[in-house]
Amino acid sequence: MTTLQSSVVLTNEDLSGGKMRVVDLLIRAGFATTEAEARELIKRRTVELDGSEVSHDDTSISRGMVSDEDGQLPLRVHVRV
């Protein structure tokens, strides 16, 4: 099994309403091109976000989960293929 990794930096503007769906994050990180592909990755339990497995496709990240003094939100996304 191969693990792909991407680091994504989000700004406060990226988190409309204070959060972003992990499905959208997977597309932004380049692991999926559609919401259906992103949901399938999550369904197969192959996605980790900052070391925690994502097991539900309705999972969202929020400003409170990750933060940085300069308003950027660095995240590590791992996908096992």
N, C-alpha and C positions, 0 to 999 in steps of 0.2 A: 504494500500500500504506500502510495506517495502522498506527502503532505505539502500542499501549496500554501504559501503565506503571503499576506499583503498587509502593509501598514496604511491606514487611511487616516487623514487628518481632516476633521470636520470643523467648521466654524460655527459660531452661534446661529448664523443665518441658515445653515444647513438643517438645523434642528427646529423646523417650523412647529410652533406650538410647544416647544421644549423637548420634542422627541423625534425619533426617526425609526421606522420599521427596519428590522434586521433584513427583511426581504429586499428593501431598497438599498441597504448598505452592501449586500452581496452583489447587486447589480453595479453599484458605484465602484466597488473594488475590482470588478472585472471577472468575478467567479461565475456570473450568470448573465444572460442577455435578456431574459424575460422573468416575470414574476413566477411563472410556472416552474422554470428551471430552478430558481432560488428556493421555492417551496419544496421541490423534490430533494435538493441537497439537505435541507433541514429535516425533512421526513426520514431520510436515511441516516440521520444522526451523525453527519460528517462535518458539521460546522462548530467551530469554537470561536468565541469572542472573548479576547483577553483572558484565555485559559479556562473559560467556562463553556460547557457544551450547551448549544442552543437546541432545544427539543420541540419548540412550538413555533409555527410560522406566524403567529400573531405577536411574537416577542418584539419589543421596542427597546431602544436605548434612549436614555435621557441625559440631560446636562449633568444631573447629579451623579450619574454612574461614572463619568470620566470628566476630568477638568484639568485645566492648565491656566497659569497666570495670564498668558497672552490671549486668552479667548479661543485657543485651538484645542481640539479634543482628539488626541492621538489614540487610535485603536489598532489592535493586532487581530487580524482575521485569519483563521486556519481552516482549510478545507481538505479532507482526506479523500483521495480519489483512487 
